[in-house]
Amino acid sequence: MAEIKCVGVVGAGQMGSGIAQLAATNGLDVWLLDADRDALSRATGAISSSINRFVSKGHVLRLLHDPLETLEFIFIFFEVRDDAMRRLRLTSNLQDLCSADIIVEAIVESEDVKKKLFKDLDGIAKSSAILASNTSSISITRLASATKRPSQVIGMHFMNPPPIMKLVEIIRGADTSEETFVATKALAERFGKTTVCSQDYAGFIVNRILMPMINEAFHTLYTGVATKEDIDSGMKHGTNQPMGPLELADLIGLDVCLSVMKVLHEGLGDSKYAPCPLLVQYVDAGRLGRKRGIGVYDYRKATQKPITPSPRL
Ligand SMILES: NC(=O)c1ccc[n+]([C@@H]2O[C@H](COP(=O)([O-])OP(=O)(O)OC[C@H]3O[C@@H](n4cnc5c(N)ncnc54)[C@H](O)[C@@H]3O)[C@@H](O)[C@H]2O)c1
């Protein structure tokens, strides 16, 4: 398998832009693709300001393994940021990803849409390229079946936000080769990540455990056990989590949470995974979380017209 020098990332949303940032700041050339041109320009802004924050906090300096004086620090600050931004190229044309050694897909969590993309990627990617999915829950084996290279298809599940969270969960499909696994693990480690390996069953490791907890938090709210603030505060302070499950759901995206619950419900065939009706209703209402400005909580500026939530909520 060829050395990884160029990474393609499909989907420039919150996950794809973070994955592209990781690749660019770790010295790889990156093609970032999105069907939506606005998403690409939002991603460039988000990546640039995230690198600024990282560098100013000294995170990137850790990569340089060198104690620095202030002037050197400032010089390298600009070097690292400019080098990463130079390595990042944006496109809406799939053909541009033909030079990538690995393509990481981070588009909408829909099996049909992802399968179509994998089929198209299989047609344009070089024969040695790995096709990886950042899916939260969809079967890697089924995505691989849309291609003629199932041994080179793998799950590379970054956590949100990718530049900060330590874990990458690697999922082996039924036909994923050892060579593909080793190369993908090595790439995650190059990004400074800890890896775990999961077999290909619905939800893998992290979401199999995390999403039912989030779903249960929605049930707790839905049945009036407590307010959203008390549910989050209870779990935050009572179980030492950095944020409560409802806040976390808003960060992840309620649409993503709902999709994962549906996959768990269908894939594991147990009614305990049925999505909470309140979660379904929020998604139906377009309350998708932070990315939409409103989810369980309202993140919009006070100047905007406030919504009147139902008394129960
Ligand atoms: N949000 C999270 O916390 C999280 C964590 C881990 C994994 N994931 C997974 O990562 C993936 C992306 O999630 P996200 O939160 O970044 O979503 P997002 O909605 O922020 O971004 C998705 C992007 O994909 C683009 N897109 C959709 N279909 C496309 C297509 N066919 N071709 C090109 N671009 C397309 C959209 O325009 C959008 O910009 C999903 O599979 C999700 O399950 C999400």
The ligand as an SDF file (V2000), in Angstrom:
LIG
                    3D

 44 48  0  0  0  0  0  0  0  0999 V2000
  -21.4550   15.3380   14.5750 N   0  0  0  0  0  0  0  0  0  0  0  0
  -20.7980   14.4700   15.3150 C   0  0  0  0  0  0  0  0  0  0  0  0
  -20.6200   14.6350   16.5410 O   0  0  0  0  0  0  0  0  0  0  0  0
  -20.2150   13.2260   14.6610 C   0  0  0  0  0  0  0  0  0  0  0  0
  -19.2510   12.4830   15.3570 C   0  0  0  0  0  0  0  0  0  0  0  0
  -18.6790   11.3700   14.7300 C   0  0  0  0  0  0  0  0  0  0  0  0
  -19.1070   11.0100   13.4590 C   0  0  0  0  0  0  0  0  0  0  0  0
  -20.0580   11.7450   12.8260 N   0  0  0  0  0  0  0  0  0  0  0  0
  -20.4550   11.3410   11.4700 C   0  0  0  0  0  0  0  0  0  0  0  0
  -19.7690   12.1720   10.5370 O   0  0  0  0  0  0  0  0  0  0  0  0
  -20.5920   12.3650    9.3720 C   0  0  0  0  0  0  0  0  0  0  0  0
  -20.7770   13.8450    9.1410 C   0  0  0  0  0  0  0  0  0  0  0  0
  -21.3660   14.4280   10.2790 O   0  0  0  0  0  0  0  0  0  0  0  0
  -21.3230   16.0120   10.5180 P   0  0  0  0  0  0  0  0  0  0  0  0
  -21.8130   16.2190   11.9040 O   0  0  0  0  0  0  0  0  0  0  0  0
  -20.0090   16.5520   10.0810 O   0  0  0  0  0  0  0  0  0  0  0  0
  -22.4610   16.4800    9.4750 O   0  0  0  0  0  0  0  0  0  0  0  0
  -22.7020   17.9630    8.8940 P   0  0  0  0  0  0  0  0  0  0  0  0
  -24.1550   18.0260    8.6040 O   0  0  0  0  0  0  0  0  0  0  0  0
  -22.0740   18.9970    9.7650 O   0  0  0  0  0  0  0  0  0  0  0  0
  -21.8620   17.9470    7.5130 O   0  0  0  0  0  0  0  0  0  0  0  0
  -22.1480   17.1010    6.4310 C   0  0  0  0  0  0  0  0  0  0  0  0
  -21.6420   17.7810    5.1570 C   0  0  0  0  0  0  0  0  0  0  0  0
  -21.7250   16.8360    4.0870 O   0  0  0  0  0  0  0  0  0  0  0  0
  -22.1440   17.5270    2.9230 C   0  0  0  0  0  0  0  0  0  0  0  0
  -22.7360   16.5150    2.0310 N   0  0  0  0  0  0  0  0  0  0  0  0
  -23.8870   15.8310    2.2240 C   0  0  0  0  0  0  0  0  0  0  0  0
  -24.0490   14.9370    1.2270 N   0  0  0  0  0  0  0  0  0  0  0  0
  -22.9940   15.0880    0.3850 C   0  0  0  0  0  0  0  0  0  0  0  0
  -22.5770   14.4440   -0.8130 C   0  0  0  0  0  0  0  0  0  0  0  0
  -23.2950   13.4560   -1.3400 N   0  0  0  0  0  0  0  0  0  0  0  0
  -21.4140   14.8350   -1.3930 N   0  0  0  0  0  0  0  0  0  0  0  0
  -20.6680   15.8350   -0.8450 C   0  0  0  0  0  0  0  0  0  0  0  0
  -21.0120   16.4660    0.2950 N   0  0  0  0  0  0  0  0  0  0  0  0
  -22.1460   16.0970    0.9040 C   0  0  0  0  0  0  0  0  0  0  0  0
  -23.1290   18.5750    3.4140 C   0  0  0  0  0  0  0  0  0  0  0  0
  -23.2250   19.6480    2.4830 O   0  0  0  0  0  0  0  0  0  0  0  0
  -22.4860   19.0030    4.7360 C   0  0  0  0  0  0  0  0  0  0  0  0
  -21.6220   20.1190    4.5580 O   0  0  0  0  0  0  0  0  0  0  0  0
  -21.8860   11.5840    9.6260 C   0  0  0  0  0  0  0  0  0  0  0  0
  -21.7600   10.3140    9.0640 O   0  0  0  0  0  0  0  0  0  0  0  0
  -21.9390   11.5060   11.1410 C   0  0  0  0  0  0  0  0  0  0  0  0
  -22.6790   10.4000   11.5950 O   0  0  0  0  0  0  0  0  0  0  0  0
  -20.6070   12.8610   13.3890 C   0  0  0  0  0  0  0  0  0  0  0  0
  1  2  1  0
  2  3  2  0
  2  4  1  0
  4  5  1  0
  4 44  2  0
  5  6  2  0
  6  7  1  0
  7  8  2  0
  8  9  1  0
  8 44  1  0
  9 10  1  0
  9 42  1  0
 10 11  1  0
 11 12  1  0
 11 40  1  0
 12 13  1  0
 13 14  1  0
 14 15  2  0
 14 16  1  0
 14 17  1  0
 17 18  1  0
 18 19  2  0
 18 20  1  0
 18 21  1  0
 21 22  1  0
 22 23  1  0
 23 24  1  0
 23 38  1  0
 24 25  1  0
 25 26  1  0
 25 36  1  0
 26 27  1  0
 26 35  1  0
 27 28  2  0
 28 29  1  0
 29 30  1  0
 29 35  2  0
 30 31  1  0
 30 32  2  0
 32 33  1  0
 33 34  2  0
 34 35  1  0
 36 37  1  0
 36 38  1  0
 38 39  1  0
 40 41  1  0
 40 42  1  0
 42 43  1  0
M  CHG  2   8   1  16  -1
M  END
$$$$
